Amino acid sequence: MRIFGHPIHPMLVHFPIVFWTVAAGAYGLAAADATESVALIAKLVNGAGLIIAMLAMLAGLLELRSIDSSSEAMRVATWHMMIMATVWVCFLLALMLSISTGLDHSTAQVAAIACAGVGFLLMGVGGWFGARLVYEFGIAVKKERRDDADLS
């Protein structure tokens, strides 16, 4: 899936990476008795990351159709998808815990930090698999066109 010749999935994935990185740090600062605005920032950027990540996952699923189902690239893509879906769930849990009213506040903060921390670490692993798809297998890389004039 492309816009003006550029694949959409790689365009979108940078946003959740940034939002979730900020969210993980803000959850940590909020637990360290930072101002309430830091906790609000954590929730807002986490939510933004979740929404844009859904769009990135949809674009990634559409891109998946271009991969041969019996190839090593498909196995790597499957791992990438499973890990990144787990990342999404980790950050969803962090958001739910941070807005939860049924838990003790400090318990919810620690659980939210744990979920965001695990999600952040897994995001790095999932990104490594995604990079393998591009740099090792050339997924979503436009093939060079050779004109007759270039063959001389």
N, C-alpha and C positions, 0 to 999 in steps of 0.2 A: 504494500500500500504506500503510494508516493504522492507528494504534492510538488508540482513543478520539477519532477525528477528526483526529489529527495525523499528518502524513506522517513515515514512519520514516527515509527517507534523510537529510533535514537534521538529524535528531536524532543520527544516528550519525557524520556526517562531522566533527564537532568533535573527537572523540576522536583520530582519526589525525592531525589537524592539530596538536594539542597534543603528542602523543607524538612525532611526527616532527620537530617544532620542537625539542623537548628533545633528541632523538637527534642531530640535526645539530650542536647546540651541544656536546653531550657528546663526540661523535666528535672535534670540534675541540680540546676541552680535553684529551682523552685523548692526542691527538697532541702536545700541548704539555707532555707529561710530567706530567700530573696523576696522581692516585692510580689504582690499579687499579680501585677502586670506581667511578670515573667511567666507565671503559671498560665495566664491567659494567652500569651504568645505561644507557649508550647501547644496548647489545645488548638489554636487557630492554624498554625503552620502544619501541625499533624493532620488536621482535617483537610487542608489544602493538598497535602501530599497524598492522602488517601484518594481524593477525587481525581487528581491528575494521574495517579498510578493506575486507576481503573481505565482511563483512556489509553494509557501506555500499554496496559495488558491487552486491551481489545486490539490495538494496532499490532502488537506482537503476535496475537493469535491469527490475525489475517496474514501476517508475514510468514507464519509457520507453513502455510500452504505451499510455499516455494521450496521447501526442504524435502528431499527424498526420504520417505518414511523408513527405509531400511538402512539409512546411512548413519555414520558416527555422528554427523552434525545433528541429526534428529535426537540421538541419545543425549548429546550435550544440551540441546534446546529443551528437552524434557526436564533435565536437572535444573536448568536455568528457570524454567517456569515454576517448577515445584518449590524451589527455594524462594523465588520472588513472591509467590503466593503466600508462603509462610511469613515472609517479611511483612506483607500487607496485613495479615492477621495479627502479627505482633503489634504493629502500630495501631490497629483498630482496638485491640485489647488495652493498649496504653491509653488511648483516648477515652474509652469507656470507663476505665478505672479512674482516670483523672476527673471525670465528671460524675462519678458514682457518689450517691448519698447514702448508700446502704452499708458502706464500710467505714471503719475508723480512718480518719484523714491520713494519718502517718502510714498506716498499712497500705492504703490505696496509693499513696505517693511512692512507696518502696516498690510495690507491684508494678506501677506504671513505669518507673525507672528500669526495672528488670526487663519488662516487655520491650521497651524502647531500646535498651542496651542489646538485648538478643537480636532484635530486628536490625539494629545498626550493624552488628557484626555479620549477620547473615546477608545483609545487603552487599557487603564487600565480597562475600563468596559468590553470591548470585551474579554480581557484576563481573567477576572473573570468568564465569561460564559464558556470560553475554559477550565479553571481549573475545573469548575463544571463537565464538560463532563468527564474529566479524574478521578477526585477524588471522585465524587459522583456517577457517572454512570459506571465508569470503561471502558470508550471508549478507544480503542487502547491499552488496558492493556492486556498483554499476560496472559492467564489463566495458573495457575500452573498445571503441570502434576503430577499425583500421580502414582508411580510405585507400583507394587504388593509388592515389598520388603519394601516399606514405610508404608504399612498398618498393619504391625505386632504390 
